[in-house]
Amino acid sequence: MRPPKLEAERSILGALAAPAAPAHSARWARWSCVPSILVFTLLGLGCAGHAATTKDARAALDRGQPREALQMYNQLLEVDSANDLPDQVQPDQQLYVLDRSMVLQSIDDYQNSSRDLQTADKGVEMLDFSRSTMDDISKFVFSDDSGPYVAPPYEKLMINTMNMMNYLARGDLNGARIEARRFAVMQKYLNEHENPARSMLGPGSYLAGFTFEKSQRADEALLYYDEALAYGEYRSLKKPLKRLCKLASKVSPRIKEAIEGVPDLPADDDSGELLVIVNYGRVPPKKANRIPIGLALTIASDAISPRDRSRANQLAAQGLVTWVNFASLGKPSGQYDVPRFMLDGREQPTEMVLAVDKAAHQAYEDIKGTIIASAITRLITRLVAGEATRQAAGGGVVGTLLSLGTQATMTAADTPDTRSWATLPARIAIARVRVPAGEHKVGLMARGASKTETVNVQPGGWAAVVLTSLR
């Protein structure tokens, strides 16, 4: 589906590129329709964007009021409660569903959070900068908020990761395995294409390994754990891996290295295992930014074509363009906090498995040149369209006014798409503890949020406790 704003822009360019008719009346007929098109396009651009419509919900999260934020997302989705989805989720609503999923997780509504994540997973497209053409990148990076949301690869990857947490928190290994399979599809794709989002594979691979370990599938578990170890040391994995290797038919060199020096563990008893996951903060939001054309050309040097570079330099020399607009990342929240984990009144260590905000920033930096190159390409298109309008109108005062009008419209249309998954946590921490069978009191704290939960671990069993704080 092509974003409506892009269709409007191409309609303008199509009208401007129509062959000139010699008759004076034909010329007037041709360019006199342009103002109506411009007015129509500007009216379409006047609607509030995603950042504006979700501002109050994000402010509620900042205040530590997730239920208030949930009500606001329900209103945006035009539903009565979190138990509902629209009869047909429209393309411009997919991001609201994605945002709501994390709010639901933060209030321990794991079932509805899973439903929202699965809905968004099916409806949200993904843009791969390594394979897409410049036209595709321009279409999605510079589209208004009314078109379908197109996620960067790391967001698609995190959908599956966060949903595995939902299933594990509910003790649902079957659901977690299904989500792990979906995660594996993205895992394979990113590995094959050397995408910068690969740096975020660690926690999803860790959770998939845990899922298959507790499903008594040692070989599959070790495959995922091996992938996780490619992105982190994971001290909490050493003893579980030592136990698991005794049950596997094959052990990779990386796992052998990871368990080297770990002493032999006592024979299995009736103890169980507790998995704790703490998600906190929020990733950096996107924001509109601008830089001088000279700096833009330098950053985009590897991505922009020689022809567009030459044209941009010519326009800059004429004083027609001085700035380039593009989408950049803002500041994350919660990145300096340290979560706490109490087990039966005693504090336990946690380990950071992913700084999502830093990985998102690195992924952005890797494609920044391509983003700016697409911005320059569209900027050139805008100015050429303005000149085409002037010539089509026969020059003069009227032609100049129409040219300025076209350029103004295209400038408005070139506002970068600053939509993003704004409720995605900035940090993920994990802890694993071997515990005697029976009841245990778990206390978790992060970013001003806390929860206390009593879990009953069966002999040889397991339990998972998740805290998500979106402040």
Secondary structure, DSSP 8 states (H G I E B T S, - for coil): ---HHHHHHHHHHHHHTS---SSHHHHHHHHHTHHHHHHHHHHHHTS--HHHHTHHHHHHHHTT-HHHHHHHHHHHHT-SSTT---SS--GGGHHHHHHHHHHHHHTT-HHHHHHHHHHHHHH-EE--TTTS-HHHHHHHHT--TTS--EE-HHHHHHHHHHHHHHHHHTT-HHHHHHHHHHHHHHHHHHHHHT-GGGGGHHHHHHHHHHHHHHTT-HHHHHHHHHHHHTS---GGGHHHHHHHHTT-S---HHHHHHTTT--------S-EEEEEEEEESB---EEEEEEEHHHHHHHTTTTS-HHHHHHHHHHHHTTS--EEEEEEE---BSTT---EEEETTEEE--EEEEEHHHHHHHHHHHHHHHHHHHHHHHHHHHHHHHHHHHHHTTSHHHHHHHHHHHHHHHHHHT-------TTS-SEEEEEEEEE-SEEEEEEEEETTEEEEEEEEE-TT-EEEEEEEE--
